[in-house]
């Protein structure tokens, strides 16, 4: 009898446990790492040494920052929707120039669950590395060296456009279709397997979704940056839904602040207009334009000049150490200048003295090689092998 009672109790407990299980709902994770930098600035202040007025100001700043984070999340949620139900900001959909830059059909095909018919391309093939939010922190990201790209930065490495510009759609299409040789970034067809048919439309859907995630993330960062400087306690706002509901229709009708009867309402309306136009012109459309203009910013690669190239690495070293000037020595000097410049930014990882001790390398999962020590896969034969003249172009 005791055993029967125990078994029944266990069964009821198990049923209760499984009954409480909630279905998985995909969500965009807030960029807490970026917002934390502003929190840390406040927390680094020595509150104990402050007088009463300074402490009050510190508390006001803390509340302002809290409001900035809240309004930023509300803004990106309203403008971009969720991983299962993506949206585009009205500034884009209502603008003739930008309305066709991304396809909602493509976004629907890439978003959502792979178990839903005609949906889930991104979650099926990309999110395990790049994460649901595109933050580069998918379930397998910690095992990958280097870490997967964080789309939210708005920066991409493999592209044909000018430094600082976004990649073209063709760039993204090529990377998704072919992958990146020598890295964990596999081609889409390789990820899908031979039994799964991948169309150009599928790749285009993922191109649109990568741009969508990048835009969302970059806009989130810009709003956090702006919000950290606003005085919400004095009526300023970033994305105040109450003010939007109260004033947006009047703004669209072209109503001026002077039309309101009191100075308080006039000031509130002016604060709304400032916030709304900043959000539209300086944030959303500015980011959208950076993607559109990328199609016309292909980098011009000059024709290589003739360079006298020694036969072996030993001869290169000899030319570099020689007191006499030579084309090779001049080429090395130009390479050195480019190595430490912002244009190539090699030194940000490898160090200015080529020792891989630069401060940026400490956070990298696979630390860069110190160049004076040779490459990772070095051997004695390499020093004697023939040099391809194209390496110097």
C-alpha positions, 0 to 999 in steps of 0.5 A, a space after each residue: 500500500 505504501 509503495 502504491 501511494 508513493 508511486 501515485 504521488 510521484 506520478 502526480 508530481 511529474 504531471 504537475 512538473 510537465 504541465 507547468 512547462 512553457 513553450 519556447 518563445 524566441 526573443 531579441 536579447 537587449 544589448 546589455 553589454 553596450 548599455 553596461 558601459 554607461 552603467 559602469 561610468 555611473 557606478 565608478 563615481 565615488 558616491 560616499 565622497 559627494 555632498 548632498 546636492 551631488 548625490 541627488 544629481 547622481 541619483 537623477 543621472 541613474 534614473 535617467 539612464 534607466 529610462 534611456 535603456 527602457 525607452 531604447 528597448 521599447 523603440 526597437 521592439 516597436 520598430 522591428 518586432 520579434 524573431 517570430 514576427 519581424 517588422 520594419 520601422 514606419 520611417 522605412 516603409 513609408 519612404 519611397 526611397 527606402 521602402 523596397 530595400 528589404 522584402 517582408 516576404 524574405 524576412 518572414 521566410 528567414 524568421 520564425 521557427 523551422 517547424 513552420 512551413 516556409 519559415 525559419 531559414 535563419 534559425 535553422 542554419 545561422 542562429 546556432 553561431 550568430 545567435 537569435 539577436 545576431 549578437 554572435 553568441 549562439 549556442 555553439 559560439 563559445 566553441 568557435 575560434 574566432 567568435 562568429 560575427 556580431 551583426 549589431 556592430 554594423 561592421 563586416 569584414 569580407 566585402 568589396 566596398 570602401 573601408 567603413 562602408 557596409 557590404 553590398 548585397 552581392 557581398 553578403 549573398 556570396 558569403 552565405 552561398 560560398 562560405 569563407 574558406 579556412 573559417 567555421 563559416 560554411 556555405 549554406 548548401 554545406 550546412 543544409 546538406 545534399 538532400 535539401 534544396 537551397 534556392 537563390 531566393 532562400 539566400 536572398 531571404 537570409 541577406 535581407 534578414 542579416 541586414 535587418 538584424 544589423 540595422 536593428 542592432 546598430 539603431 539600438 546602440 545609437 539610441 543607447 548612446 543618445 539616451 545616455 546624454 538626455 535629461 529625462 527629468 527635464 522633459 526630454 525623451 527618446 521614445 515616449 509612447 505617451 507623447 507619440 500617441 498624443 502628438 504624432 497625428 498633429 505633427 503629421 498635420 504640420 501643427 506648430 508648437 505655438 498652436 498649443 495654449 500653454 508653455 508647458 504643452 508647447 515645450 512638451 510638443 517641441 521635445 517630442 518633435 526633436 526626439 521624433 525627427 532625431 529618431 527618423 533622420 539621424 538614426 533610422 534613415 541614416 542607418 538605412 541609407 548606409 546600406 543603400 549607399 553601399 551598393 555604389 561604394 565599391 572599392 577601387 583597386 588600383 593596378 599593381 605596379 611592377 615590383 622587383 621581388 627577390 626569389 626567397 624570404 632570405 633575400 627579402 630579409 637581406 634587402 630590408 637589413 641593407 643600408 642601401 635603398 631598394 624597391 623592396 625596402 621601399 615596399 616594406 616601408 609602405 607596408 609598415 605604414 599600412 600595418 599600423 594605420 586605421 585603414 588596415 588596422 593590423 596592429 590592433 590585433 598583432 600589436 604595433 611592434 608585431 608581437 601580438 601584445 596589443 591590448 585588444 588581443 586579450 579578449 580574443 578567443 584565439 590570440 593573434 600570432 606574434 609575427 616576429 615568431 613566424 606564422 602558426 603553421 611555420 616550418 623551416 622549408 617556408 623560408 626557402 620556398 619561392 615567392 609569388 610576385 603577386 604577394 607584393 601587389 
